[in-house]
Amino acid sequence: MMLSRFLNAKSTTVDFELENTEHVFRVEAHAPGVFRMRCGPAASMNADKLTSRARQHAEMLLVRQEPVGELSVSSLMPEEGDGWRIEQGDMVLDIMRSPLSWSLYKGDDYVLGTADDAGLRVHDAGQGLRWDACLELADEEVLCGLGETLGSLDRRGERITSDHAAERALPLLWSPTGWGVYVNTLGRIVYDLGGTTPNHCQVSIEDRGFDIFLFVGDPAEILNQYTALTGRAGQPGLWPMGVWLDQAPGQSTESLHSLAQSLRSGGFSFDVVRLTGTAAYAFQDDKPAFEWDPQRAADARSLSSVFESVNVQLVAPTFPGVFTGTVLFEEWEDRGWLLINDDSGEAHVFPGDELSGGRSYGLLDLTNKDVYKLWSERQRQMFDEGIAAPMCNAQYDIPDGITARGGECGSVLRVVYPMLARNALFDAFAGHKTPQEGIVLSSDLFPAVQRYAWQMGPDVGNDWSGLTHSLRTALALGASAVPVQMHTLGNAAQPVREMTPELYIRWLSCLVFSGNFSFQAVPALLPTAFDQKTQALVQHWLQWRYRLIPYTLGIIEDAVRTGLPVQRSMLLAFPDDPAAHGWDTQYMFGPALLVAPFTQPGGKVKVYLPEGSGWWDLNTGWRYEGGTVLEVEFGLDALPVFGREGHMLCLGPYAPRTSEFNSARLLDEVWLFGMPEHSPAAMRNKIRVMQMQGSSYIKGLEGLKILPSEGLEVKRRGAEVRISRMR
């Protein structure tokens, strides 16, 4: 491909003509640190000329459509090549005419570009176009993001296809060296991350047009810009922050309730019961109203009242389908309200699965606004009747040859469907509130999934590798801007013989320093399965969990503003410290705490403390310089956790459940890690730090205990606290 000529330039955009086509190649200064490159028919570039369906698709992917940056364009000097230079602040994009290729700079420093001979190419893919962009990689370039992975957080050498559900892909790719790439499409994307040609990253896009965003900055800046562009999470509220209890496969409601009562009477803190297995409610056979699974309860209100005795919230599974062989299936098939086979014109029948209880079903066509509205409104009734949140996995393997009412089919339909399902449920359970506070539990991954704060973690084994699997998945999802992964302590569906007291407590201590987690409601995986000493350790760690809730929710509130996740890998948190990158099971828990969990038996673990900061051991109060490797030894009542110098940790008083939190006194203590420099992460934070003449002045600490680091003294002056060094 090559550009034939320059067309025009505005303050935010510049257009070129693509040779021998009617396509326009456009570059936008989309935001500071962000360029957008698009190629397609001129009409597709203007939002006011899009069809309503195309506009809806665009809004599924982007919350900010129009560019807000400013650029200038000039021709390259002859010795620099045949092309144009586009500048936005210190970000420079050189576009070469033939072949169409680009190089990205920050100031004078090269950041990213296309391979010399490749650039951008377009091919006829049979039913559409395929665009290939070949990016050049440095020898040691680390590639991060792109969704879930069981292996290294460095995705170099992998091949990932976006609409293959088993590959668990997300669309943001970035490198610690300071660049990010987001492909803005609902079509299929194939990423060849140096597997075919070691120093090339080939991105192949199946779509009518080419649309890609380039980011420049450190990973935190890239996640900030990416989520500002594609959407950020809403607030989860307070109740989801308490510990959960998951129903076991095949377990009756009566058995689940009995175990919940035993936990409560034993003094173990938890706030939520999650029903699992078959959908708790589904459409009646002959009318569009939900009825409950009679194996569980007569209705939502009666089930909610059963669990009111243990003072918990209820989360229930649902699914967007209607059973075959029913009057409603036939009626909605006639209306065109179900996904239809192209060949037969009949509703596609999906085989029975866990959610449907083994019964075959048709999927609601959620691209039809009437169907979407009906399903969301019926779900809202479940909220009104006492269900706190729904759980729904809707990333179905929809075959090619099925077309939705809006014309979506193939890879586009496979991507769009779980997006619509999650959004409809969010509308029902949270969207009607101001602010939009609430959660929808799901394991589905799709573009813009980070708009929904709560993500289900993977199914794991009851062994040390299961702990590591859950942790690595959380860090991988965090690298793709997903704010919270919900962990499970073990797996009720797997053998439990390897779940020793040591593993149980080490796993629990790690999950205390995460977004949240759940117990499994089988006797062998509950605290009561272990001896009194182990149960006392569980109580110890649960007290820590509930005291950390104001800090944890404060991190999530920060994610709403910045896009940074709760659990942050060393690659994400310390891109400029290569020595940190290999420590891939330790992580930052928010901005203040570094956690090095035990991932194998024994009381010793090595910890790397990254350069650039001092680190304070929460267990001993000792300070260590950054760039240090420690081997530490702890009993089951402690975990290697280090506070980052200049930060502080806000803890609440212990409460056995979130319903007993005192909204007027959410905080109890503040731990200082050296001289405070940063305002802390804390729920509904009103604490502000200001530095002046070698001291820190803090407002918002009225009535709180302050635990200073060694060598600091605290003086209170009315509503202000002064932190200074001891003389």
VMD Tcl script that draws the C-alpha trace (Angstrom):
set ca {
  {0.00 0.00 0.00}
  {1.07 3.56 -0.59}
  {-0.24 7.08 -0.11}
  {-0.79 9.07 -3.29}
  {-1.14 12.57 -1.86}
  {-1.84 14.79 1.11}
  {-5.52 15.85 1.26}
  {-6.08 18.25 4.15}
  {-5.25 18.98 7.76}
  {-7.20 20.38 10.71}
  {-6.12 21.09 14.25}
  {-6.82 17.49 15.32}
  {-6.61 15.44 12.09}
  {-4.70 15.03 8.87}
  {-5.98 13.08 5.81}
  {-4.13 11.37 2.98}
  {-5.40 9.63 -0.14}
  {-4.67 5.94 -0.53}
  {-3.41 5.16 -4.04}
  {-5.82 3.44 -6.45}
  {-8.67 3.35 -3.94}
  {-11.43 5.58 -2.62}
  {-10.06 5.10 0.89}
  {-8.72 7.85 3.13}
  {-5.84 7.33 5.55}
  {-6.41 9.56 8.59}
  {-4.19 10.36 11.55}
  {-5.75 11.95 14.64}
  {-4.20 13.53 17.71}
  {-6.76 11.72 19.77}
  {-5.42 12.83 23.16}
  {-2.06 13.85 24.64}
  {0.17 10.83 24.21}
  {-2.26 9.10 21.83}
  {-2.37 8.92 18.03}
  {-5.18 7.23 16.14}
  {-4.64 5.89 12.61}
  {-7.62 4.94 10.46}
  {-8.10 3.80 6.92}
  {-11.39 3.33 5.10}
  {-14.06 5.07 2.99}
  {-14.34 8.78 3.77}
  {-17.93 8.37 4.99}
  {-16.86 5.86 7.67}
  {-14.59 8.51 9.21}
  {-17.43 10.85 10.16}
  {-19.65 9.93 13.09}
  {-22.61 11.91 11.75}
  {-22.64 9.78 8.58}
  {-22.63 6.39 10.31}
  {-25.67 4.15 10.34}
  {-27.37 3.71 13.72}
  {-25.96 0.17 13.98}
  {-22.42 1.34 13.14}
  {-22.78 4.09 15.73}
  {-23.91 1.56 18.32}
  {-20.90 -0.63 17.57}
  {-18.58 2.35 17.89}
  {-20.05 3.18 21.31}
  {-19.52 -0.41 22.45}
  {-15.79 0.11 21.98}
  {-15.14 3.79 22.70}
  {-16.57 6.25 25.19}
  {-14.59 9.11 23.64}
  {-15.16 9.26 19.90}
  {-13.80 12.69 19.00}
  {-10.11 13.65 19.15}
  {-9.15 16.21 21.78}
  {-5.44 16.71 21.03}
  {-3.78 19.11 18.62}
  {-1.28 18.31 15.88}
  {0.88 19.95 13.27}
  {2.00 18.38 10.00}
  {4.99 19.04 7.73}
  {6.82 17.27 4.92}
  {9.91 15.28 5.80}
  {13.27 16.57 4.65}
  {14.59 14.73 1.53}
  {17.30 12.97 3.55}
  {14.63 11.72 6.00}
  {12.51 10.03 3.31}
  {9.37 10.61 1.27}
  {6.60 11.31 3.73}
  {5.21 13.58 6.43}
  {5.94 14.39 10.09}
  {2.96 14.74 12.45}
  {3.70 16.25 15.85}
  {1.64 16.35 19.02}
  {3.60 17.85 21.90}
  {6.76 15.76 22.26}
  {5.12 12.84 20.44}
  {6.17 12.56 16.79}
  {4.77 10.24 14.11}
  {6.60 9.95 10.79}
  {4.42 8.58 7.96}
  {6.22 7.20 4.90}
  {4.48 7.33 1.52}
  {5.60 4.02 -0.04}
  {5.22 1.49 1.31}
  {2.77 3.00 3.81}
  {4.62 2.71 7.12}
  {5.29 4.75 10.24}
  {7.78 5.43 13.03}
  {6.81 6.76 16.44}
  {9.08 8.93 18.61}
  {8.98 10.60 21.98}
  {11.16 13.63 21.51}
  {14.26 12.31 19.77}
  {13.85 8.78 21.14}
  {12.49 6.09 18.82}
  {9.58 4.22 20.43}
  {7.89 1.94 17.88}
  {7.51 1.52 14.14}
  {6.66 -0.82 11.31}
  {9.21 -3.20 9.87}
  {11.24 -1.75 7.00}
  {9.69 -3.72 4.13}
  {6.24 -4.43 5.53}
  {4.26 -1.49 6.88}
  {0.51 -1.70 6.37}
  {-0.96 -4.13 3.84}
  {-4.51 -5.03 2.86}
  {-5.80 -8.30 1.41}
  {-9.10 -9.63 0.14}
  {-10.09 -12.20 2.79}
  {-13.06 -13.58 0.88}
  {-15.94 -12.15 2.93}
  {-14.12 -8.92 3.73}
  {-10.71 -7.30 4.07}
  {-7.72 -8.28 6.15}
  {-5.28 -5.58 7.23}
  {-1.76 -6.60 8.25}
  {0.43 -4.28 10.29}
  {3.95 -5.52 10.98}
  {5.62 -3.88 13.99}
  {9.36 -4.12 14.55}
  {10.51 -5.39 17.96}
  {13.79 -4.88 19.75}
  {15.71 -8.03 20.67}
  {14.74 -7.94 24.35}
  {11.31 -6.31 23.92}
  {8.78 -7.55 26.49}
  {5.13 -7.72 25.35}
  {2.35 -7.48 27.92}
  {-1.44 -7.38 28.02}
  {-3.78 -9.13 25.55}
  {-5.77 -10.81 28.30}
  {-5.41 -13.96 30.35}
  {-2.38 -16.23 30.38}
  {-1.30 -19.22 32.45}
  {2.37 -18.69 31.73}
  {4.70 -15.73 31.71}
  {3.26 -12.22 31.67}
  {5.64 -11.63 28.74}
  {3.55 -12.77 25.73}
  {6.51 -12.68 23.32}
  {6.44 -15.67 20.96}
  {2.72 -16.40 21.35}
  {-0.02 -16.41 18.71}
  {-3.42 -15.15 19.93}
  {-6.76 -15.01 18.09}
  {-9.21 -12.55 19.57}
  {-12.52 -14.37 19.04}
  {-11.35 -17.81 20.19}
  {-12.98 -18.00 23.62}
  {-10.41 -20.49 24.91}
  {-7.59 -18.00 24.27}
  {-9.14 -15.45 26.66}
  {-7.91 -12.45 24.65}
  {-8.25 -8.72 25.30}
  {-7.20 -6.00 22.84}
  {-4.54 -3.91 24.63}
  {-0.86 -4.68 23.89}
  {1.94 -2.75 25.59}
  {5.62 -2.85 26.38}
  {7.48 -1.58 29.47}
  {9.71 0.34 27.05}
  {6.93 2.92 26.70}
  {4.41 2.10 23.98}
  {0.95 0.59 23.67}
  {-1.29 -0.52 20.80}
  {-5.06 -0.90 20.82}
  {-6.91 -2.23 17.75}
  {-10.39 -0.73 17.66}
  {-12.57 -3.37 16.04}
  {-15.23 -5.97 16.75}
  {-13.71 -8.15 14.02}
  {-11.16 -10.89 14.43}
  {-7.61 -9.90 15.35}
  {-4.69 -12.32 15.16}
  {-1.54 -11.35 17.05}
  {1.67 -13.11 16.03}
  {3.99 -11.86 18.76}
  {7.31 -12.84 17.26}
  {6.48 -16.52 16.91}
  {6.90 -16.61 13.12}
  {9.52 -13.88 12.73}
  {11.32 -13.26 16.04}
  {11.68 -9.49 15.72}
  {8.30 -8.82 14.15}
  {4.89 -8.43 15.79}
  {2.28 -9.10 13.11}
  {-1.23 -7.78 13.82}
  {-3.88 -9.03 11.35}
  {-7.32 -7.40 11.45}
  {-10.44 -8.67 9.68}
  {-12.67 -5.64 9.17}
  {-13.86 -3.26 6.47}
  {-11.49 -0.61 7.75}
  {-8.25 -0.25 9.69}
  {-8.43 1.49 13.09}
  {-5.57 1.46 15.58}
  {-4.48 3.61 18.54}
  {-0.84 4.19 19.47}
  {0.03 5.18 23.06}
  {3.29 6.60 24.36}
  {4.20 6.63 28.05}
  {4.91 4.30 30.94}
  {2.43 1.45 31.53}
  {0.42 3.40 34.12}
  {-0.02 6.27 31.64}
  {-0.99 3.82 28.89}
  {-3.67 2.15 31.05}
  {-4.92 5.60 32.03}
  {-5.27 6.71 28.41}
  {-6.65 3.35 27.26}
  {-9.42 3.31 29.88}
  {-10.22 6.99 29.36}
  {-10.73 6.05 25.72}
  {-12.60 2.74 26.10}
  {-14.34 3.15 29.45}
  {-13.69 2.67 33.16}
  {-15.36 0.65 35.85}
  {-18.22 1.80 38.04}
  {-18.09 1.53 41.82}
  {-18.80 -1.91 43.31}
  {-20.25 -0.60 46.61}
  {-19.40 -1.87 50.08}
  {-21.12 -5.25 50.43}
  {-19.16 -7.04 47.63}
  {-15.94 -6.23 49.49}
  {-16.81 -8.71 52.26}
  {-15.76 -12.36 51.93}
  {-18.01 -14.62 49.82}
  {-19.22 -18.20 50.21}
  {-19.71 -20.24 47.00}
  {-22.26 -23.02 46.73}
  {-20.68 -26.39 45.82}
  {-21.76 -28.37 42.73}
  {-24.96 -30.30 43.45}
  {-25.30 -28.80 46.90}
  {-28.84 -28.14 48.14}
  {-29.96 -24.76 49.37}
  {-30.59 -26.32 52.79}
  {-27.02 -27.64 53.01}
  {-25.59 -24.30 51.87}
  {-27.65 -22.47 54.48}
  {-26.53 -24.91 57.18}
  {-22.86 -24.35 56.35}
  {-23.41 -20.59 56.29}
  {-24.94 -20.81 59.77}
  {-21.99 -22.84 61.06}
  {-19.54 -20.26 59.72}
  {-21.47 -17.44 61.31}
  {-21.79 -19.20 64.66}
  {-18.06 -19.98 64.53}
  {-17.28 -16.28 64.21}
  {-15.87 -16.44 60.67}
  {-16.53 -13.25 58.70}
  {-18.36 -13.34 55.37}
  {-20.98 -11.21 53.61}
  {-22.15 -12.90 50.42}
  {-23.53 -16.27 49.35}
  {-23.11 -17.13 45.67}
  {-25.36 -19.74 44.12}
  {-23.65 -21.80 41.41}
  {-24.55 -24.42 38.82}
  {-27.87 -24.28 36.98}
  {-29.43 -20.86 36.42}
  {-31.45 -20.01 39.53}
  {-34.28 -18.62 37.41}
  {-35.37 -18.80 33.78}
  {-38.30 -17.83 31.59}
  {-41.52 -19.74 32.11}
  {-42.52 -22.11 29.33}
  {-45.47 -20.03 28.15}
  {-44.89 -16.40 29.16}
  {-42.02 -13.90 29.41}
  {-41.73 -13.93 33.19}
  {-39.04 -15.55 35.30}
  {-39.71 -18.53 37.51}
  {-37.29 -20.01 40.02}
  {-35.68 -23.41 39.90}
  {-37.96 -25.40 42.26}
  {-34.90 -27.24 43.56}
  {-33.74 -23.95 45.09}
  {-36.80 -21.99 46.16}
  {-40.29 -20.88 45.20}
  {-39.09 -17.38 44.34}
  {-36.37 -14.81 44.99}
  {-38.08 -13.29 48.03}
  {-38.42 -16.61 49.84}
  {-34.78 -17.51 49.14}
  {-33.57 -14.08 50.27}
  {-35.51 -14.46 53.50}
  {-33.85 -17.85 54.14}
  {-30.40 -16.25 54.08}
  {-31.43 -13.16 56.03}
  {-30.91 -15.26 59.17}
  {-27.15 -15.22 58.48}
  {-27.17 -11.60 57.27}
  {-25.72 -12.12 53.79}
  {-26.30 -10.82 50.28}
  {-27.36 -13.26 47.56}
  {-25.73 -13.66 44.11}
  {-27.52 -15.91 41.61}
  {-26.66 -17.35 38.16}
  {-28.78 -16.52 35.14}
  {-28.59 -16.94 31.36}
  {-30.05 -15.18 28.27}
  {-31.95 -18.12 26.80}
  {-35.33 -19.76 26.42}
  {-35.79 -23.54 26.48}
  {-36.69 -25.48 23.35}
  {-39.95 -27.37 23.19}
  {-41.84 -24.55 24.90}
  {-44.58 -22.21 23.74}
  {-42.30 -19.25 24.40}
  {-39.50 -20.67 22.22}
  {-41.89 -21.09 19.27}
  {-43.42 -17.65 19.77}
  {-40.07 -15.87 19.96}
  {-38.69 -17.86 17.05}
  {-41.60 -16.57 14.96}
  {-40.93 -13.00 16.10}
  {-37.24 -13.27 15.25}
  {-36.26 -12.71 18.87}
  {-33.74 -15.58 18.92}
  {-30.45 -16.04 17.08}
  {-31.28 -17.54 13.67}
  {-29.51 -20.03 11.39}
  {-28.91 -18.44 7.98}
  {-29.59 -21.67 6.08}
  {-32.86 -22.73 7.67}
  {-34.21 -19.41 8.91}
  {-35.02 -21.16 12.19}
  {-33.73 -20.42 15.65}
  {-30.38 -22.01 16.35}
  {-30.63 -24.66 19.07}
  {-27.76 -24.72 21.55}
  {-27.10 -28.01 23.36}
  {-27.79 -28.19 27.08}
  {-25.06 -27.05 29.44}
  {-24.54 -26.40 33.14}
  {-26.46 -23.12 33.23}
  {-29.44 -24.55 31.37}
  {-29.51 -27.67 33.54}
  {-28.83 -29.84 30.49}
  {-31.88 -28.59 28.54}
  {-31.35 -27.31 24.98}
  {-32.22 -23.68 24.36}
  {-32.25 -20.74 21.99}
  {-30.28 -17.58 22.73}
  {-32.09 -14.27 22.97}
  {-31.07 -11.91 20.18}
  {-29.79 -9.11 22.40}
  {-28.92 -7.00 19.35}
  {-32.70 -6.46 19.06}
  {-33.45 -3.48 21.29}
  {-36.86 -4.86 22.30}
  {-35.35 -8.18 23.40}
  {-32.51 -6.41 25.21}
  {-34.99 -4.17 27.04}
  {-37.25 -7.06 28.02}
  {-34.42 -9.17 29.42}
  {-32.92 -6.26 31.35}
  {-36.31 -5.26 32.79}
  {-37.01 -8.80 33.95}
  {-33.59 -8.90 35.59}
  {-34.37 -5.64 37.37}
  {-37.33 -7.42 38.98}
  {-34.90 -9.94 40.46}
  {-32.98 -7.05 42.00}
  {-36.18 -5.64 43.44}
  {-36.99 -9.05 44.93}
  {-33.70 -9.34 46.81}
  {-30.96 -10.63 44.49}
  {-27.92 -8.42 45.10}
  {-26.10 -9.29 41.87}
  {-26.36 -11.71 38.94}
  {-23.74 -14.09 37.60}
  {-23.76 -14.79 33.88}
  {-21.22 -16.31 31.50}
  {-22.42 -15.46 27.98}
  {-19.29 -15.98 25.87}
  {-20.93 -18.71 23.81}
  {-19.28 -20.57 20.97}
  {-21.66 -19.15 18.36}
  {-20.99 -20.93 15.04}
  {-20.48 -19.12 11.77}
  {-23.69 -19.05 9.75}
  {-25.77 -17.46 12.50}
  {-26.86 -13.86 12.03}
  {-28.39 -11.52 14.57}
  {-31.13 -8.97 13.90}
  {-28.53 -6.22 13.59}
  {-26.57 -8.13 10.93}
  {-23.81 -9.29 13.27}
  {-22.39 -12.73 12.52}
  {-19.23 -14.79 12.90}
  {-16.43 -13.27 14.96}
  {-18.30 -9.97 15.42}
  {-21.30 -11.72 16.96}
  {-19.05 -13.79 19.23}
  {-17.51 -10.57 20.55}
  {-20.70 -8.50 20.73}
  {-22.90 -11.04 22.48}
  {-21.17 -11.17 25.91}
  {-20.78 -7.38 25.79}
  {-24.53 -6.94 25.39}
  {-25.35 -9.53 28.05}
  {-23.06 -7.94 30.66}
  {-24.32 -4.45 29.87}
  {-27.99 -5.47 30.09}
  {-27.37 -6.99 33.52}
  {-25.41 -3.95 34.67}
  {-28.30 -1.74 33.56}
  {-30.66 -3.91 35.62}
  {-28.63 -4.14 38.83}
  {-26.58 -0.93 38.89}
  {-27.38 1.40 35.99}
  {-30.53 2.76 37.63}
  {-28.55 4.06 40.63}
  {-26.68 7.34 40.98}
  {-23.78 6.77 41.06}
  {-24.00 3.48 39.15}
  {-23.00 1.28 42.08}
  {-23.17 -2.48 41.69}
  {-21.53 -5.54 40.16}
  {-22.19 -8.26 37.59}
  {-20.16 -11.43 38.10}
  {-18.80 -13.13 34.96}
  {-15.69 -14.75 33.54}
  {-16.34 -13.43 29.99}
  {-13.58 -11.43 28.33}
  {-14.29 -8.96 25.53}
  {-13.22 -5.45 24.45}
  {-14.13 -2.85 27.11}
  {-14.60 -5.55 29.79}
  {-12.79 -3.21 32.19}
  {-15.98 -1.10 32.36}
  {-17.25 -3.71 34.82}
  {-15.21 -3.89 38.01}
  {-15.80 -7.51 39.03}
  {-14.30 -10.44 37.11}
  {-14.50 -14.11 38.06}
  {-11.17 -15.88 38.39}
  {-10.26 -19.25 36.86}
  {-11.15 -22.72 38.07}
  {-8.07 -24.01 39.87}
  {-6.84 -27.13 41.64}
  {-6.53 -27.51 45.40}
  {-2.75 -27.42 45.43}
  {0.11 -24.94 45.35}
  {-0.10 -24.66 41.56}
  {-3.77 -23.68 41.94}
  {-2.76 -20.75 44.15}
  {-0.14 -19.68 41.60}
  {-2.62 -20.10 38.71}
  {-5.15 -17.79 40.37}
  {-2.48 -15.19 41.16}
  {-0.94 -15.17 37.66}
  {-4.37 -14.79 36.08}
  {-5.15 -11.78 38.26}
  {-1.87 -10.11 37.31}
  {-2.45 -10.84 33.60}
  {-5.97 -9.40 33.69}
  {-4.67 -6.37 35.58}
  {-2.14 -5.82 32.78}
  {-5.17 -5.52 30.46}
  {-6.82 -2.92 32.77}
  {-9.37 -5.26 34.43}
  {-9.67 -3.73 37.93}
  {-10.62 -6.73 40.10}
  {-10.35 -10.48 39.82}
  {-12.48 -12.45 42.28}
  {-10.33 -15.34 43.60}
  {-11.54 -18.60 45.10}
  {-9.83 -20.34 48.01}
  {-9.66 -23.76 46.41}
  {-12.20 -25.45 44.19}
  {-15.15 -27.49 45.43}
  {-15.26 -29.41 42.13}
  {-11.68 -30.75 42.51}
  {-10.17 -33.33 44.91}
  {-9.12 -31.69 48.18}
  {-6.55 -34.20 49.48}
  {-3.64 -31.79 48.88}
  {-5.26 -28.92 50.80}
  {-3.07 -28.99 53.90}
  {-3.42 -26.47 56.75}
  {-0.20 -24.77 55.57}
  {-1.47 -24.36 52.00}
  {-4.88 -23.20 53.21}
  {-3.45 -20.44 55.39}
  {-0.82 -19.35 52.85}
  {-3.52 -19.16 50.17}
  {-5.84 -17.22 52.48}
  {-3.10 -14.75 53.46}
  {-2.40 -14.02 49.78}
  {-6.09 -13.48 48.97}
  {-6.49 -11.09 51.89}
  {-4.26 -8.75 49.84}
  {-6.39 -8.91 46.68}
  {-9.61 -7.42 45.30}
  {-11.62 -10.16 47.00}
  {-12.12 -13.91 47.36}
  {-14.59 -16.62 48.29}
  {-14.66 -19.71 50.49}
  {-15.99 -22.93 48.97}
  {-19.06 -24.39 50.71}
  {-17.84 -27.94 51.14}
  {-16.78 -29.07 54.63}
  {-13.23 -29.99 53.55}
  {-12.54 -26.46 52.23}
  {-14.05 -24.45 55.06}
  {-12.11 -23.21 58.10}
  {-14.06 -25.61 60.32}
  {-12.33 -28.56 58.57}
  {-9.08 -27.75 60.35}
  {-7.79 -27.86 63.92}
  {-8.29 -25.05 66.43}
  {-4.84 -23.56 65.79}
  {-5.55 -23.31 62.06}
  {-9.01 -21.86 62.71}
  {-7.42 -19.18 64.91}
  {-5.08 -18.30 62.03}
  {-8.09 -18.02 59.70}
  {-9.69 -15.61 62.19}
  {-6.45 -13.61 62.28}
  {-6.33 -13.22 58.50}
  {-10.05 -12.44 58.20}
  {-9.61 -9.61 60.67}
  {-6.82 -8.29 58.45}
  {-9.09 -8.59 55.40}
  {-11.90 -6.55 56.92}
  {-9.52 -3.92 58.28}
  {-8.09 -3.59 54.74}
  {-11.49 -3.02 53.08}
  {-11.27 0.82 53.20}
  {-7.86 0.62 51.51}
  {-8.99 -1.99 48.97}
  {-12.10 -0.06 48.01}
  {-9.95 3.06 47.80}
  {-7.75 1.29 45.22}
  {-10.86 0.41 43.20}
  {-12.04 4.01 43.41}
  {-8.60 4.98 42.05}
  {-9.13 2.48 39.21}
  {-12.24 4.42 38.23}
  {-10.03 7.48 37.79}
  {-6.79 5.94 36.48}
  {-7.46 2.49 35.04}
  {-4.86 0.87 37.32}
  {-5.89 -2.53 38.76}
  {-5.90 -3.65 42.38}
  {-3.11 -6.22 41.86}
  {-0.23 -4.89 39.76}
  {2.60 -6.98 38.37}
  {6.21 -5.88 38.67}
  {6.22 -5.22 34.90}
  {3.30 -2.84 35.30}
  {4.41 -1.13 38.50}
  {8.19 -0.91 37.84}
  {8.79 -0.75 34.07}
  {12.14 1.02 34.51}
  {13.61 -1.65 36.81}
  {14.50 -4.68 34.63}
  {15.64 -6.60 37.70}
  {12.04 -6.51 39.00}
  {10.48 -8.02 35.88}
  {11.45 -11.62 36.63}
  {9.70 -11.59 40.01}
  {6.38 -12.55 38.49}
  {4.48 -13.83 41.53}
  {5.06 -10.82 43.77}
  {2.92 -7.77 43.14}
  {1.87 -4.33 44.26}
  {-1.43 -4.30 46.10}
  {-2.46 -0.78 45.21}
  {0.10 2.03 45.37}
  {1.40 1.41 48.90}
  {1.98 -2.32 49.52}
  {4.32 -4.85 47.93}
  {3.22 -8.46 48.56}
  {5.43 -11.54 48.12}
  {3.13 -14.54 48.69}
  {4.26 -18.05 49.50}
  {3.71 -20.21 46.41}
  {5.36 -23.39 47.70}
  {5.69 -25.15 51.06}
  {8.09 -23.89 53.70}
  {8.44 -20.73 55.69}
  {11.15 -19.04 53.62}
  {10.68 -16.88 50.54}
  {12.87 -14.52 48.53}
  {11.67 -10.97 47.92}
  {12.96 -8.34 45.53}
  {12.46 -4.74 46.66}
  {12.45 -2.55 43.52}
  {14.82 0.34 42.99}
  {13.81 3.94 43.47}
  {12.08 3.61 46.86}
  {12.75 2.63 50.40}
  {10.61 -0.26 51.72}
  {9.22 -0.78 55.22}
  {8.52 -4.30 56.50}
  {4.99 -4.31 57.94}
  {5.94 -7.16 60.29}
  {9.12 -5.73 61.82}
  {9.02 -2.01 61.02}
  {12.52 -2.23 59.52}
  {13.45 -0.16 56.49}
  {15.26 -1.56 53.44}
  {16.78 0.17 50.44}
  {15.33 -0.52 47.00}
  {17.26 -2.80 44.66}
  {17.65 -5.36 47.46}
  {16.95 -9.11 47.43}
  {15.91 -10.51 50.81}
  {15.32 -14.03 52.02}
  {12.76 -13.81 54.79}
  {11.19 -16.41 57.03}
  {7.67 -16.14 58.46}
  {5.23 -18.32 60.34}
  {1.67 -18.84 59.16}
  {0.51 -15.72 60.98}
  {2.58 -13.39 58.79}
  {3.20 -12.60 55.10}
  {6.04 -10.67 53.46}
  {4.38 -7.28 52.90}
  {6.36 -4.05 52.50}
  {5.13 -0.47 52.53}
  {6.48 1.84 49.85}
  {8.28 4.87 51.22}
  {6.31 8.10 50.94}
  {2.98 6.28 51.12}
  {0.66 5.42 53.98}
  {-1.79 2.64 54.75}
  {-5.28 3.46 56.03}
  {-6.92 0.68 58.06}
  {-10.44 0.47 59.38}
  {-11.54 -0.99 62.71}
  {-12.38 -4.67 62.65}
  {-16.03 -5.45 61.90}
  {-17.35 -9.02 61.48}
  {-19.28 -8.02 58.33}
  {-19.61 -4.97 56.13}
  {-23.16 -4.22 57.33}
  {-21.60 -3.28 60.69}
  {-19.20 -0.73 59.22}
  {-19.69 2.69 60.74}
  {-20.03 5.05 57.79}
  {-19.06 7.95 60.05}
  {-15.84 6.20 61.07}
  {-14.55 4.09 58.22}
  {-10.91 4.48 59.30}
  {-9.17 3.68 62.57}
  {-5.41 3.76 62.02}
  {-2.89 5.22 59.59}
  {0.51 3.59 59.15}
  {3.25 5.84 57.75}
  {6.08 4.48 55.61}
  {8.67 7.20 55.97}
  {7.83 10.85 55.36}
  {4.37 11.00 53.68}
  {4.46 12.36 50.14}
  {1.28 10.94 48.57}
  {-2.36 11.19 49.56}
  {-3.45 7.67 50.52}
  {-5.80 5.25 48.81}
  {-8.80 4.98 51.10}
  {-12.53 4.54 50.69}
  {-14.22 7.96 50.18}
  {-10.82 9.48 50.77}
  {-10.68 12.98 52.20}
  {-7.08 12.80 53.44}
  {-4.69 15.18 51.71}
  {-0.90 15.51 52.04}
  {1.10 18.68 51.47}
  {4.87 19.03 51.87}
  {6.62 22.16 53.05}
  {10.13 22.85 54.35}
  {11.01 19.21 54.98}
  {7.77 18.35 56.78}
  {4.44 16.89 55.66}
  {1.13 18.45 56.62}
  {-1.89 16.17 56.49}
  {-5.56 17.08 56.69}
  {-8.29 14.54 57.34}
  {-6.73 12.48 60.14}
  {-8.99 13.70 62.92}
  {-9.57 11.01 65.54}
  {-7.28 8.46 63.86}
  {-4.33 6.67 65.45}
  {-1.13 7.47 63.58}
  {1.71 4.96 63.59}
  {4.80 6.79 62.30}
  {7.94 5.17 60.98}
  {11.06 5.22 63.10}
  {12.69 8.64 63.16}
  {9.48 10.63 62.63}
  {7.40 12.59 65.10}
  {3.74 13.54 64.93}
  {2.27 16.84 66.09}
  {-1.43 17.65 65.90}
  {-2.53 21.23 65.31}
  {-6.32 21.30 65.27}
  {-7.51 19.56 62.11}
  {-3.96 19.38 60.72}
  {-1.20 16.87 61.47}
  {2.44 17.76 61.01}
  {4.94 14.95 60.33}
  {8.58 15.92 60.75}
  {11.90 14.26 61.43}
  {13.04 13.89 65.02}
  {15.78 16.26 66.01}
}
mol new
graphics top color blue
foreach p $ca { graphics top sphere $p radius 0.5 }
foreach p [lrange $ca 0 end-1] q [lrange $ca 1 end] { graphics top cylinder $p $q radius 0.2 }
display resetview
